[in-house]
């Protein structure tokens, strides 16, 4: 009465795997300008990595750099050392 194991599900189409794209965008936005976008793109990278069985490292780096960007920006602004050419007088 031993039934054979069912076959594994088919792999998703390779054309839809954007794990690296989302991860790189998360790192770039997290490091350079918009921490929120770094977190969002990092999350998208992790979600795709889980779906396609790839490494989640780029997504976690995007999230980490986004959080660090937000914290550093808040500290700089509260200390009054923020320079912007539009606000400079």
Phi, psi and omega in degrees: 000025177271115178271142179292155178294145177289154180293150179295154180294153180292150179288147177295161180298135184289340182290342182264001182281106180245030183300312182292320179301309181296321180296315179293319177298321178298318179292315182296310181292325179293323181280318192268311191221301191248105181295324180298316179293327175298319179292317181296311180293327175297319177297316179298322179294317179295319179298315178292323179297320177294320182293321185257003177070037181251178180287142181263008187300314182297321178295316179293325176294319177299317179294316181297315180293326176296317179294317179298320178298316181295316180295315180296320178297319179295319179294315180297318181291323180288334179276350177082019181252027182270127180249130172219134182297338180279334181260354184283131178223000000 
